[in-house]
Amino acid sequence: VEGAMYAACKKSLYDTLTHSKGMKKEAWVREFPGQMIISAGCMVWTTECEKALSDPDTAKTAVRTLKKKWVSYLSKLVTLTRSKLDKVNRKKVVALITIEVHARDSIDKLAKCGCKAPTDFEWVSQLRFYWDQEQDDCVVK
């Protein structure tokens, strides 16, 4: 039974992650479980930050651009809270906003300290979520 529960959660997380880019945020929040949305959002944040830090020559600009993107994303989530949501979906959105505000602040911290590579201490010291293709599972570092 425990193995089946673990497999179901892993499948749900993978489905949530794969749909995070293709769906509108309102539909995404309504369709998937809250914890899966938060975990998938953390994986997306990790991927986006590492992409921004991948080239030391453009990292400063890329991190600033990423912060603007995250502020825009947060605005969409705030707009979603102003729409008609049932109690469960409202709680999911509020929890997601809390996590994404922290993500935005972390991006701001990376920009302010001049982080330019994925090996810089400021990035390595962050809690990072990955979907490991070899393990076919979420890995937290």
N, C-alpha and C positions, 0 to 999 in steps of 0.2 A: 504494500500500500504506500509506504514512504517513497519508494522508487518511482511509483506512478505519479505521486504528488510532485516530486522534484521534476520529473520529465514534463508535466503539465505546466509548471511555473516557468521552466526554461523555454518551452515552446511559446508560451504567452509573452514572455519578455522578448524573444526574437521577433515574433509577429509585431509587437508594439514598436520595436526598433525599426523594422523594415518599413512600417507604415508612417513613421514619424516625418518623413520628408514628402511623401506623396499626398497626404491628406491635409485638409484644412484643419486648423488647430481645434476648432469647436467639435468637429466630427471625431477627431482623434481622442480628445478628452472624454467624450461621451462613450466611445466604443471600447476603450481599453481600461483595465483596472488601474487604480491610482498609483500603487507602488510600482507597477510596470512602467507607467508614464514617467514617474520620477527617475527610475533607474535608466530608462532609455534616454531621457533628457540629459542625464549625467554622461552617458556614453557619447551623445552628440556633442556636448560641450567639450569633452576631452578630445574628440576627433577634430573639431573646429579649432581649438587652441593649438593643437599640435600642427595642424595645417598652417596656421598663421606663423608659428615659430619655426617652420621647416627651412626657411631661407634667411640666414642672419642679415643679409643685405636689405631685405624688405620687411623684416619682422616688425620693426617699429610701426610702420604704416599699416601692416596687416593686422596687428593687435588693435590699433585704433579703429580700423574698419570693423573688426569683429565686435568691438564694444558698441559701436553704432548699430550693428545688426542685432545685438542682444537687447539693446534699449528698445528697438522697434518691435522685437518679439515680445518683450514685456508689455509694451503698449497694447499689443493684440490680446494678450492674456487679461489685462485690466479691462479692456473693452468687453471681453467675454464675461467678466464678472458682472458687468452692467446689464447683461442680457438675462432673459428668463431661464434660470437653471434650477433644477431640483436640488434638494439638500446634498445628496451624494456628489453630484457633479460640481456643485459650488465648493464643497470641501476639497475635491480633487484639484480644482483650479487654484484655490487659495494655497494649498500645500505646494503646488507646482510653482506658483509665483514666489513663494518663500525660498525655494531652492534656486530658482532662476535669478532672483535678486542677489543671492550669494554668489552665483556664477558670474553675474555682471560685475560685482565688486571684486571678484578674483581676477577677472580680465583687466579691470582698472588698475589693480595692484601690479599685475604683470607689466602693464604699460608704464606706470609711474616709476617702477624700479629698473626699467630698461631691459627687461628680459628679452633675449634675442635667439634663444635656442632651446630645444626640448631637454637639454642637459643642464640648463641653468638651475641653480638651487631653488629660486622662487617657483619654477614650474615643477620640479621634482618633489618639492615639499607639499604639493597639492594632492588631495585624494582623487585619484583618476580611475575612471571606469572604462573598460575595453570589452569588445566582443572578440574573443580569441577564436579565429577560424579553425585552428588545429584542435583545440579542446571543444569547440562548438559550445562555448559557455561564456558567461560574463566573468571577467577577471577584474579585481580591484587592486590597485597598487598605491 
